[in-house]
């Protein structure tokens, strides 16, 4: 993909996801993720309906008419996007690859954060940390993140969620809003989820394809593992083979949901042919209650 094509794709994603963050997610995001507290902003004249407890008696005595203190939310929040770029993300049998949906969701979240003047950082991971972009504010920074999500070529194809969470803990010392975007085809990360969720507002976003969970009956087929590269002849007409395939997929899905739930973290699951907009909006509204 040449530079012109990359920029065109970045622009296309920007137009689609920025509109979503402006029209839908901006307000829901703000109410879902609270700032550090209220800080003094200004003093203004008392208006009918104002809380009398906010009256500034010193200023009121000076001007001989009531004035109140105005406070505003002190946000200065940091969002970290942890994105799985392993081999299994380059898979899709419906409308698009999993990594394309992940990129759109990450862009929507980043623009929502920017709209609320929050910092955004990025961690791209496989079984190693492929790229780390420290948190920063601004549209140009978000566009850089989107560009990396589109064009980055990882060195590894494997996945290690636990290692990614350990890296997060080592670089982000203060509490942050953290989204992990992955198909979660991994296990043995329960301990690191618990540690991360104690410190951060953690949410897992599972993006998957329908054929991650069910294999169609296509007879004898050569299948390649997208993370190990191993090729194997599989009899997809075998009910046992299809049943075992589904059982393993459900095991990983259940492990993801139960691990995050036990750790006190949130979860979202969306298939590539479903509306992630509805899933995100429903989650934000639930968190904002």
Secondary structure, DSSP 8 states (H G I E B T S, - for coil): --HHHHHHHHHHHHHHHHHHIIIIIHHHHHHHS--SEEEEEEEEE--TT--GGGB-HHHHHHHTS-EEEEEEEE---EEEEEEE-SGGGS--SSSS-HHHHHHHHHHHHHHHHHHTT-EEEEEEESSSEEEEEEEE-SHHHHHHHHHHHHH---S-----HHHHHHHHHHH--S--EEEEEE-------HHHHHHHHHHSEEEEEEEE-HHHH-----SEEEEE-TTT--EEEEETT-HHHHHHHHHHHHHHHHHHHHHHHHTT-EEEEEETTS-HHHHHHHHHHHHH-
